């Protein structure tokens, strides 16, 4: 995007970066943040992957660059809130504390330009496996690591053949019946939480599945992730919400072709 002017939005929502894991697309996020800015930024959980860092330390310069980029935005006046997730649950003990201009919270209420009140929460609190069977969640995390390893092998082979990126784990999520049922159940539970909280909608992350959908009178928004699909949600100055995909903004990555799998009929755009 050399020569392109940065785009500024009223607010921006990013989640599930998983810094500290080899699967994190940190370079892609740096590119995105270079050309996209907002007055209000929410980091909606799992920005740092404490689970993987406890198993083995992995923190390349690109991961540090993401942190520095966000801190620089805070210094320039962006209002940044860090919502803790399950992979960075250590941050929950610091609720209300400011780090370099970034405030930590477990949840927040965001008011849009057109007056809607949206609950911002990571969403792991409504994942029964994470909440009630931590050992099974860790087992699933290892399985996810294996899926991402398959992703890397497939990506390398497709690169050698001159084919675009294709995500095995994203394909599995939208084609395996149990995974699809889990996504639907998760969305329903989050919509119910919005109703209990007496807000107009909810913005979350956790399941790595970007979407903007309406459940009756409640709007459900999921920011996606920066491991597989590389998506963020932005609010325009008129209050309109939109999903931005990194590859749609910057078609060619500096080191590898990356065209995320489109989650047909699941990733919506705001009306």
Order of alpha helices (4+ residues) and beta strands (2+ residues): beta-alpha-beta-alpha-alpha-beta-beta-beta-beta-beta-alpha-alpha-alpha-alpha-beta-beta-beta-beta-beta-alpha
